[in-house]
Amino acid sequence: MYVLDGHERHTLEIEQDLRCICVFNPPVTGQEVHDADGVYPLLLDSDT
């Protein structure tokens, strides 16, 4: 498991075949727009 939850910069280097599954929580909706700090604002149920 590879978890990032603090907006950490990261690089993943592999030395063999790798299969990845990417999970977003909360899930992305397709309506996300970065703010000036490069962060997605929290969308409420009423926003979707």
PDB file with SEQRES, HELIX, SHEET and CRYST1 records, atoms N, CA, C and O in Angstrom:
SEQRES   1 A   48  MET TYR VAL LEU ASP GLY HIS GLU ARG HIS THR LEU GLU          
SEQRES   2 A   48  ILE GLU GLN ASP LEU ARG CYS ILE CYS VAL PHE ASN PRO          
SEQRES   3 A   48  PRO VAL THR GLY GLN GLU VAL HIS ASP ALA ASP GLY VAL          
SEQRES   4 A   48  TYR PRO LEU LEU LEU ASP SER ASP THR                          
HELIX    1 AA1 ASP A   45  ASP A   47  5                                   3    
CRYST1    1.000    1.000    1.000  90.00  90.00  90.00 P 1           1          
ATOM      1  N   MET A   1       0.854  -1.167   0.000  1.00  0.00           N  
ATOM      2  CA  MET A   1       0.000   0.000   0.000  1.00  0.00           C  
ATOM      3  C   MET A   1       0.899   1.228   0.000  1.00  0.00           C  
ATOM      4  O   MET A   1       1.921   1.272   0.685  1.00  0.00           O  
ATOM      5  N   TYR A   2       0.498   2.216  -0.778  1.00  0.00           N  
ATOM      6  CA  TYR A   2       1.238   3.459  -0.911  1.00  0.00           C  
ATOM      7  C   TYR A   2       0.225   4.570  -0.690  1.00  0.00           C  
ATOM      8  O   TYR A   2      -0.615   4.816  -1.556  1.00  0.00           O  
ATOM      9  N   VAL A   3       0.288   5.246   0.452  1.00  0.00           N  
ATOM     10  CA  VAL A   3      -0.742   6.207   0.826  1.00  0.00           C  
ATOM     11  C   VAL A   3      -0.148   7.607   0.936  1.00  0.00           C  
ATOM     12  O   VAL A   3       0.879   7.815   1.582  1.00  0.00           O  
ATOM     13  N   LEU A   4      -0.809   8.551   0.298  1.00  0.00           N  
ATOM     14  CA  LEU A   4      -0.450   9.969   0.419  1.00  0.00           C  
ATOM     15  C   LEU A   4      -1.692  10.709   0.907  1.00  0.00           C  
ATOM     16  O   LEU A   4      -2.751  10.630   0.284  1.00  0.00           O  
ATOM     17  N   ASP A   5      -1.562  11.420   2.007  1.00  0.00           N  
ATOM     18  CA  ASP A   5      -2.722  12.159   2.490  1.00  0.00           C  
ATOM     19  C   ASP A   5      -2.393  13.577   2.918  1.00  0.00           C  
ATOM     20  O   ASP A   5      -3.253  14.272   3.459  1.00  0.00           O  
ATOM     21  N   GLY A   6      -1.174  14.016   2.689  1.00  0.00           N  
ATOM     22  CA  GLY A   6      -0.779  15.358   3.091  1.00  0.00           C  
ATOM     23  C   GLY A   6      -0.221  16.172   1.948  1.00  0.00           C  
ATOM     24  O   GLY A   6       0.571  17.086   2.177  1.00  0.00           O  
ATOM     25  N   HIS A   7      -0.614  15.865   0.714  1.00  0.00           N  
ATOM     26  CA  HIS A   7      -0.140  16.572  -0.483  1.00  0.00           C  
ATOM     27  C   HIS A   7       1.382  16.476  -0.623  1.00  0.00           C  
ATOM     28  O   HIS A   7       2.026  17.406  -1.110  1.00  0.00           O  
ATOM     29  N   GLU A   8       1.956  15.337  -0.190  1.00  0.00           N  
ATOM     30  CA  GLU A   8       3.400  15.149  -0.268  1.00  0.00           C  
ATOM     31  C   GLU A   8       3.841  14.986  -1.713  1.00  0.00           C  
ATOM     32  O   GLU A   8       3.193  14.295  -2.500  1.00  0.00           O  
ATOM     33  N   ARG A   9       4.949  15.628  -2.050  1.00  0.00           N  
ATOM     34  CA  ARG A   9       5.565  15.378  -3.355  1.00  0.00           C  
ATOM     35  C   ARG A   9       6.164  13.984  -3.289  1.00  0.00           C  
ATOM     36  O   ARG A   9       6.685  13.570  -2.253  1.00  0.00           O  
ATOM     37  N   HIS A  10       6.089  13.263  -4.399  1.00  0.00           N  
ATOM     38  CA  HIS A  10       6.567  11.890  -4.363  1.00  0.00           C  
ATOM     39  C   HIS A  10       7.011  11.429  -5.743  1.00  0.00           C  
ATOM     40  O   HIS A  10       6.572  11.953  -6.767  1.00  0.00           O  
ATOM     41  N   THR A  11       7.875  10.456  -5.743  1.00  0.00           N  
ATOM     42  CA  THR A  11       8.317   9.774  -6.955  1.00  0.00           C  
ATOM     43  C   THR A  11       8.322   8.288  -6.644  1.00  0.00           C  
ATOM     44  O   THR A  11       8.836   7.859  -5.610  1.00  0.00           O  
ATOM     45  N   LEU A  12       7.747   7.510  -7.543  1.00  0.00           N  
ATOM     46  CA  LEU A  12       7.706   6.064  -7.371  1.00  0.00           C  
ATOM     47  C   LEU A  12       8.574   5.446  -8.460  1.00  0.00           C  
ATOM     48  O   LEU A  12       8.282   5.584  -9.648  1.00  0.00           O  
ATOM     49  N   GLU A  13       9.631   4.772  -8.054  1.00  0.00           N  
ATOM     50  CA  GLU A  13      10.516   4.096  -9.001  1.00  0.00           C  
ATOM     51  C   GLU A  13      10.348   2.598  -8.802  1.00  0.00           C  
ATOM     52  O   GLU A  13      10.409   2.102  -7.677  1.00  0.00           O  
ATOM     53  N   ILE A  14      10.139   1.885  -9.893  1.00  0.00           N  
ATOM     54  CA  ILE A  14       9.946   0.439  -9.805  1.00  0.00           C  
ATOM     55  C   ILE A  14      11.072  -0.282 -10.539  1.00  0.00           C  
ATOM     56  O   ILE A  14      11.681   0.265 -11.458  1.00  0.00           O  
ATOM     57  N   GLU A  15      11.337  -1.510 -10.123  1.00  0.00           N  
ATOM     58  CA  GLU A  15      12.389  -2.315 -10.742  1.00  0.00           C  
ATOM     59  C   GLU A  15      11.832  -3.588 -11.362  1.00  0.00           C  
ATOM     60  O   GLU A  15      12.594  -4.423 -11.851  1.00  0.00           O  
ATOM     61  N   GLN A  16      10.518  -3.746 -11.346  1.00  0.00           N  
ATOM     62  CA  GLN A  16       9.863  -4.900 -11.968  1.00  0.00           C  
ATOM     63  C   GLN A  16       8.443  -4.490 -12.342  1.00  0.00           C  
ATOM     64  O   GLN A  16       8.030  -3.362 -12.071  1.00  0.00           O  
ATOM     65  N   ASP A  17       7.697  -5.396 -12.961  1.00  0.00           N  
ATOM     66  CA  ASP A  17       6.327  -5.086 -13.351  1.00  0.00           C  
ATOM     67  C   ASP A  17       5.514  -4.650 -12.136  1.00  0.00           C  
ATOM     68  O   ASP A  17       5.699  -5.170 -11.035  1.00  0.00           O  
ATOM     69  N   LEU A  18       4.618  -3.696 -12.345  1.00  0.00           N  
ATOM     70  CA  LEU A  18       3.809  -3.165 -11.260  1.00  0.00           C  
ATOM     71  C   LEU A  18       2.393  -2.933 -11.757  1.00  0.00           C  
ATOM     72  O   LEU A  18       2.199  -2.371 -12.835  1.00  0.00           O  
ATOM     73  N   ARG A  19       1.420  -3.350 -10.999  1.00  0.00           N  
ATOM     74  CA  ARG A  19       0.014  -3.075 -11.296  1.00  0.00           C  
ATOM     75  C   ARG A  19      -0.498  -2.162 -10.189  1.00  0.00           C  
ATOM     76  O   ARG A  19      -0.364  -2.477  -9.006  1.00  0.00           O  
ATOM     77  N   CYS A  20      -1.084  -1.031 -10.574  1.00  0.00           N  
ATOM     78  CA  CYS A  20      -1.548  -0.042  -9.593  1.00  0.00           C  
ATOM     79  C   CYS A  20      -3.060   0.106  -9.654  1.00  0.00           C  
ATOM     80  O   CYS A  20      -3.670   0.010 -10.719  1.00  0.00           O  
ATOM     81  N   ILE A  21      -3.638   0.338  -8.507  1.00  0.00           N  
ATOM     82  CA  ILE A  21      -5.045   0.714  -8.392  1.00  0.00           C  
ATOM     83  C   ILE A  21      -5.068   2.052  -7.667  1.00  0.00           C  
ATOM     84  O   ILE A  21      -4.499   2.184  -6.584  1.00  0.00           O  
ATOM     85  N   CYS A  22      -5.715   3.027  -8.252  1.00  0.00           N  
ATOM     86  CA  CYS A  22      -5.759   4.364  -7.688  1.00  0.00           C  
ATOM     87  C   CYS A  22      -7.154   4.620  -7.119  1.00  0.00           C  
ATOM     88  O   CYS A  22      -8.158   4.434  -7.807  1.00  0.00           O  
ATOM     89  N   VAL A  23      -7.206   5.048  -5.862  1.00  0.00           N  
ATOM     90  CA  VAL A  23      -8.472   5.300  -5.193  1.00  0.00           C  
ATOM     91  C   VAL A  23      -8.467   6.720  -4.655  1.00  0.00           C  
ATOM     92  O   VAL A  23      -7.504   7.143  -4.016  1.00  0.00           O  
ATOM     93  N   PHE A  24      -9.526   7.444  -4.910  1.00  0.00           N  
ATOM     94  CA  PHE A  24      -9.689   8.796  -4.391  1.00  0.00           C  
ATOM     95  C   PHE A  24     -10.784   8.790  -3.340  1.00  0.00           C  
ATOM     96  O   PHE A  24     -11.859   8.230  -3.558  1.00  0.00           O  
ATOM     97  N   ASN A  25     -10.514   9.414  -2.198  1.00  0.00           N  
ATOM     98  CA  ASN A  25     -11.522   9.541  -1.159  1.00  0.00           C  
ATOM     99  C   ASN A  25     -11.467  10.941  -0.593  1.00  0.00           C  
ATOM    100  O   ASN A  25     -10.495  11.268   0.087  1.00  0.00           O  
ATOM    101  N   PRO A  26     -12.451  11.787  -0.834  1.00  0.00           N  
ATOM    102  CA  PRO A  26     -13.706  11.461  -1.494  1.00  0.00           C  
ATOM    103  C   PRO A  26     -13.500  11.237  -2.995  1.00  0.00           C  
ATOM    104  O   PRO A  26     -12.527  11.726  -3.571  1.00  0.00           O  
ATOM    105  N   PRO A  27     -14.419  10.497  -3.625  1.00  0.00           N  
ATOM    106  CA  PRO A  27     -14.275  10.192  -5.053  1.00  0.00           C  
ATOM    107  C   PRO A  27     -14.324  11.459  -5.910  1.00  0.00           C  
ATOM    108  O   PRO A  27     -14.985  12.436  -5.558  1.00  0.00           O  
ATOM    109  N   VAL A  28     -13.620  11.423  -7.028  1.00  0.00           N  
ATOM    110  CA  VAL A  28     -13.671  12.546  -7.964  1.00  0.00           C  
ATOM    111  C   VAL A  28     -14.985  12.489  -8.749  1.00  0.00           C  
ATOM    112  O   VAL A  28     -15.545  11.415  -8.972  1.00  0.00           O  
ATOM    113  N   THR A  29     -15.462  13.662  -9.159  1.00  0.00           N  
ATOM    114  CA  THR A  29     -16.741  13.751  -9.866  1.00  0.00           C  
ATOM    115  C   THR A  29     -16.594  14.202 -11.307  1.00  0.00           C  
ATOM    116  O   THR A  29     -17.528  14.074 -12.099  1.00  0.00           O  
ATOM    117  N   GLY A  30     -15.415  14.733 -11.653  1.00  0.00           N  
ATOM    118  CA  GLY A  30     -15.225  15.295 -12.985  1.00  0.00           C  
ATOM    119  C   GLY A  30     -15.461  16.794 -13.011  1.00  0.00           C  
ATOM    120  O   GLY A  30     -15.226  17.442 -14.031  1.00  0.00           O  
ATOM    121  N   GLN A  31     -15.928  17.356 -11.887  1.00  0.00           N  
ATOM    122  CA  GLN A  31     -16.188  18.795 -11.798  1.00  0.00           C  
ATOM    123  C   GLN A  31     -15.092  19.526 -11.028  1.00  0.00           C  
ATOM    124  O   GLN A  31     -15.214  20.722 -10.765  1.00  0.00           O  
ATOM    125  N   GLU A  32     -14.023  18.817 -10.666  1.00  0.00           N  
ATOM    126  CA  GLU A  32     -12.970  19.409  -9.852  1.00  0.00           C  
ATOM    127  C   GLU A  32     -12.175  20.457 -10.649  1.00  0.00           C  
ATOM    128  O   GLU A  32     -11.857  20.253 -11.821  1.00  0.00           O  
ATOM    129  N   VAL A  33     -11.865  21.569  -9.994  1.00  0.00           N  
ATOM    130  CA  VAL A  33     -11.031  22.626 -10.565  1.00  0.00           C  
ATOM    131  C   VAL A  33     -10.057  23.050  -9.476  1.00  0.00           C  
ATOM    132  O   VAL A  33     -10.469  23.394  -8.368  1.00  0.00           O  
ATOM    133  N   HIS A  34      -8.751  23.023  -9.795  1.00  0.00           N  
ATOM    134  CA  HIS A  34      -7.746  23.442  -8.807  1.00  0.00           C  
ATOM    135  C   HIS A  34      -7.958  24.895  -8.427  1.00  0.00           C  
ATOM    136  O   HIS A  34      -8.322  25.715  -9.270  1.00  0.00           O  
ATOM    137  N   ASP A  35      -7.726  25.224  -7.136  1.00  0.00           N  
ATOM    138  CA  ASP A  35      -7.737  26.620  -6.723  1.00  0.00           C  
ATOM    139  C   ASP A  35      -6.329  27.196  -6.907  1.00  0.00           C  
ATOM    140  O   ASP A  35      -5.467  26.540  -7.491  1.00  0.00           O  
ATOM    141  N   ALA A  36      -6.093  28.397  -6.423  1.00  0.00           N  
ATOM    142  CA  ALA A  36      -4.798  29.063  -6.613  1.00  0.00           C  
ATOM    143  C   ALA A  36      -3.644  28.300  -5.965  1.00  0.00           C  
ATOM    144  O   ALA A  36      -2.496  28.440  -6.387  1.00  0.00           O  
ATOM    145  N   ASP A  37      -3.942  27.490  -4.939  1.00  0.00           N  
ATOM    146  CA  ASP A  37      -2.907  26.705  -4.271  1.00  0.00           C  
ATOM    147  C   ASP A  37      -2.740  25.317  -4.870  1.00  0.00           C  
ATOM    148  O   ASP A  37      -1.943  24.524  -4.369  1.00  0.00           O  
ATOM    149  N   GLY A  38      -3.490  25.002  -5.952  1.00  0.00           N  
ATOM    150  CA  GLY A  38      -3.406  23.694  -6.575  1.00  0.00           C  
ATOM    151  C   GLY A  38      -4.223  22.637  -5.869  1.00  0.00           C  
ATOM    152  O   GLY A  38      -3.988  21.443  -6.050  1.00  0.00           O  
ATOM    153  N   VAL A  39      -5.190  23.066  -5.058  1.00  0.00           N  
ATOM    154  CA  VAL A  39      -6.013  22.163  -4.259  1.00  0.00           C  
ATOM    155  C   VAL A  39      -7.421  22.123  -4.826  1.00  0.00           C  
ATOM    156  O   VAL A  39      -7.942  23.135  -5.295  1.00  0.00           O  
ATOM    157  N   TYR A  40      -8.036  20.942  -4.780  1.00  0.00           N  
ATOM    158  CA  TYR A  40      -9.441  20.828  -5.154  1.00  0.00           C  
ATOM    159  C   TYR A  40     -10.307  21.234  -3.966  1.00  0.00           C  
ATOM    160  O   TYR A  40     -10.106  20.709  -2.871  1.00  0.00           O  
ATOM    161  N   PRO A  41     -11.259  22.146  -4.138  1.00  0.00           N  
ATOM    162  CA  PRO A  41     -12.151  22.478  -3.022  1.00  0.00           C  
ATOM    163  C   PRO A  41     -13.086  21.299  -2.735  1.00  0.00           C  
ATOM    164  O   PRO A  41     -13.392  20.511  -3.631  1.00  0.00           O  
ATOM    165  N   LEU A  42     -13.534  21.185  -1.491  1.00  0.00           N  
ATOM    166  CA  LEU A  42     -14.454  20.136  -1.097  1.00  0.00           C  
ATOM    167  C   LEU A  42     -15.816  20.395  -1.733  1.00  0.00           C  
ATOM    168  O   LEU A  42     -16.385  21.475  -1.571  1.00  0.00           O  
ATOM    169  N   LEU A  43     -16.338  19.403  -2.456  1.00  0.00           N  
ATOM    170  CA  LEU A  43     -17.668  19.523  -3.034  1.00  0.00           C  
ATOM    171  C   LEU A  43     -18.674  18.868  -2.094  1.00  0.00           C  
ATOM    172  O   LEU A  43     -18.429  17.778  -1.577  1.00  0.00           O  
ATOM    173  N   LEU A  44     -19.796  19.531  -1.877  1.00  0.00           N  
ATOM    174  CA  LEU A  44     -20.854  18.973  -1.070  1.00  0.00           C  
ATOM    175  C   LEU A  44     -21.832  18.217  -1.968  1.00  0.00           C  
ATOM    176  O   LEU A  44     -21.839  18.423  -3.182  1.00  0.00           O  
ATOM    177  N   ASP A  45     -22.650  17.352  -1.392  1.00  0.00           N  
ATOM    178  CA  ASP A  45     -23.624  16.595  -2.181  1.00  0.00           C  
ATOM    179  C   ASP A  45     -24.498  17.512  -3.027  1.00  0.00           C  
ATOM    180  O   ASP A  45     -24.886  17.153  -4.139  1.00  0.00           O  
ATOM    181  N   SER A  46     -24.807  18.688  -2.507  1.00  0.00           N  
ATOM    182  CA  SER A  46     -25.656  19.630  -3.243  1.00  0.00           C  
ATOM    183  C   SER A  46     -24.937  20.243  -4.445  1.00  0.00           C  
ATOM    184  O   SER A  46     -25.583  20.809  -5.327  1.00  0.00           O  
ATOM    185  N   ASP A  47     -23.584  20.133  -4.489  1.00  0.00           N  
ATOM    186  CA  ASP A  47     -22.806  20.687  -5.600  1.00  0.00           C  
ATOM    187  C   ASP A  47     -22.731  19.753  -6.795  1.00  0.00           C  
ATOM    188  O   ASP A  47     -22.353  20.190  -7.882  1.00  0.00           O  
ATOM    189  N   THR A  48     -23.080  18.480  -6.631  1.00  0.00           N  
ATOM    190  CA  THR A  48     -22.914  17.508  -7.713  1.00  0.00           C  
ATOM    191  C   THR A  48     -24.184  17.327  -8.499  1.00  0.00           C  
ATOM    192  O   THR A  48     -24.217  16.543  -9.448  1.00  0.00           O  
TER     193      THR A  48                                                      
END                                                                             
